[in-house]
Amino acid sequence: MNKYELAVVVSAKIEDEERVQIIEKCKALVERFGGTITEVDEWGKKRLAYEVQKMKEGFYYFIRFDAEPTVPAEIESRVRIMDNVIRYLVVRQDEA
């Protein structure tokens, strides 16, 4: 099992309930493919480094989880097609 972090930037133009549902879907994806969520970090609304889809702000979430090496590709393929997800990235965390 490796340690991973899923970073998700959600549109700031949607309601709070929709935003919560998107993050719940992301967490469900991790668990569906056998991952174990260790921490969910919500950074809140932040200004984007550059305009994306005519938006200047987004809500940042970081989901840390343990999973097998095949899981991140499965998660990324599903998060890619989610509505209102501006950007996403799964990275492996090395033990330092």
Secondary structure, 3 states (H helix, E strand, C coil): CEEEEEEEEEECCCCHHHHHHHHHHHHHHHHHCCCEEEEEEEEEEEEEEEEECCEEEEEEEEEEEEECCCHHHHHHHHHCCCCCEEEEEEEEECCC
